[in-house]
Amino acid sequence: MSFSSVVILGAGGHGKVVLEVCQAAGLQVAGFVDPGFEVGFRVLNLPVLGGNELFSSPDFIQSYQFILGMGNLAMRRQIIPLLREKGVSLATAIHPNAVISPSAMIHAGTVVMAGAVVNAEAVIG
């Protein structure tokens, strides 16, 4: 399946950083999913599309890839089982200023920030 854009899960501080990594990596970002913001609220000029209720829509899930933009580990642990249950597709974003060994393995859903160095045979995901 081909996706035209990604949606970032979380519109707070970490979500903003993830947005900029996605943009630097050349990914088209449609907006954010975050139950803590009103629908339409703009974060760095992109809209909050809604909250977790959007995962009840098969059309929504099948239209985008998703990438975690939540810095809070407890929230990540809550959302990951929901994502797996719904069968969402996870995007990977690697900043062009990251250094990745050719023997490293970067799994879906990973964000590699600018300046990161991923050495030989590292597994990230």
CORDAFEN-V336231 format. One record per run of one state. SS is the DSSP state (H for helix, E for strand, - for the rest). FROM is the first residue (numbers start at 1). TO is the last residue. If there is no record, write none. Layout:
# CORDAFEN-V336231
ss=SS from=FROM to=TO
ss=SS from=FROM to=TO
This chain:
# CORDAFEN-V336231
ss=- from=1 to=5
ss=E from=6 to=9
ss=- from=10 to=12
ss=H from=13 to=24
ss=- from=25 to=28
ss=E from=29 to=33
ss=- from=34 to=41
ss=E from=42 to=43
ss=- from=44 to=45
ss=E from=46 to=50
ss=- from=51 to=51
ss=H from=52 to=56
ss=- from=57 to=57
ss=H from=58 to=63
ss=- from=64 to=64
ss=E from=65 to=68
ss=- from=69 to=72
ss=H from=73 to=86
ss=- from=87 to=88
ss=E from=89 to=90
ss=- from=91 to=92
ss=E from=93 to=94
ss=- from=95 to=98
ss=E from=99 to=100
ss=- from=101 to=104
ss=E from=105 to=106
ss=- from=107 to=110
ss=E from=111 to=112
ss=- from=113 to=116
ss=E from=117 to=118
ss=- from=119 to=122
ss=E from=123 to=124
ss=- from=125 to=125
